[in-house]
C-alpha cells in the first residue's frame, strides 16, 4: 500500500465531500477534512474554517483562482500549508 492509498482510506473514513470549482474547468468532487473551529494566523487563533485536501486531488488546479463548496457554502482557498506528505491545509474565506 502506498501513501496515497493510506490518504484515501483516511479521507474515506473522516472526510466529507466538497466541490472545487475553477473558471473554465469542470467541477471536481473531492474529499476534505473540514474544520470549522479556525486556524492559527500570526500566532492568533482565527474563527475562519479550514479544509485539508490531498495534493493529488489538487493537481492541475490553480487554487488561487478556485473556490470550494462545503455543505452548501462557497469559500475561497487561502493560506495553503502543505505538510510535505501529500496533504495541504487551506484557510477558508467566504
N, C-alpha and C positions, 0 to 999 in steps of 0.2 A: 504494500500500500504506500502511495506517495503522499507528500504533504497536501496536495490539492484534494486528494480523496478524503484525508482527515478533515480538511476545512469544510468539504461538502457535507460530511456526516455531522459535524458540529453545527453548521448553519441549518441543516435539515431539522435538527433537534431544538435549536434555540432561536433560529432566525424567523423573520416574518417576510412576507412578500412585499416588494416595492417595485415601482416602475421608474426607470431612468429615461428621461426624455431629453434629446439633444436636437436642435434645429436641423431639419432636412435629413434626419436619420430615423429609422424605425425605433419605436419604443422598445426598451429592453426590460424584461421582467427578471429581477434578481432577488436573492435572499439577503437580508440585512439584519444585523443586531441593532436594535433601536433603543436608545436610552433617552428618556425624557427628562432626566434629572439635571442635565447640564454637564459642562466640562470646564476644566481649568484653563483660564486665559490670563496671561500676565500675572500668575500667582493668585488669581481670584477665581472662585467658583462662579460660573455664569448660570443663568437659568435657561440657556439655549440647549436644545436637544442635540444629540449626536447620533450618527449612524456609522457602523463598521461594515465594510464591503470587501469582498475578495478582489484582489488586484486583477486576477484573470477575468472577472466579470466586467471590469472597467477598461479592459484592453480596447484601444481604438476610440475611447470616449474622451472628449475634451471636457473634463469635469468643471472647468471654469465657465463653460457655456451650457452646462447641463443642469437639469433640475431632477429632483427625486420626489416621488409622491409616496407617502407612507400614511396608511389609514385615512386616505382621502385628503390629506393636507400636502400642499406643494411647498417644497423647500429648495433653496439654493444650497449647493455644496460649498462649504468654506473651510479654510484652515486644515488642509489634508495633513494627516500624521501617519505616514507609513510605518509599520512595525518591522519591516525587513524580513518577515516570514510569510508574506502573502496576503496580508490584510492591511487596509488603510481606514483610519477613522477620520470622519469629517464632522466639523461643526455644521449645524443646520440653521439656516436663516429663512424666515417666512418672507 
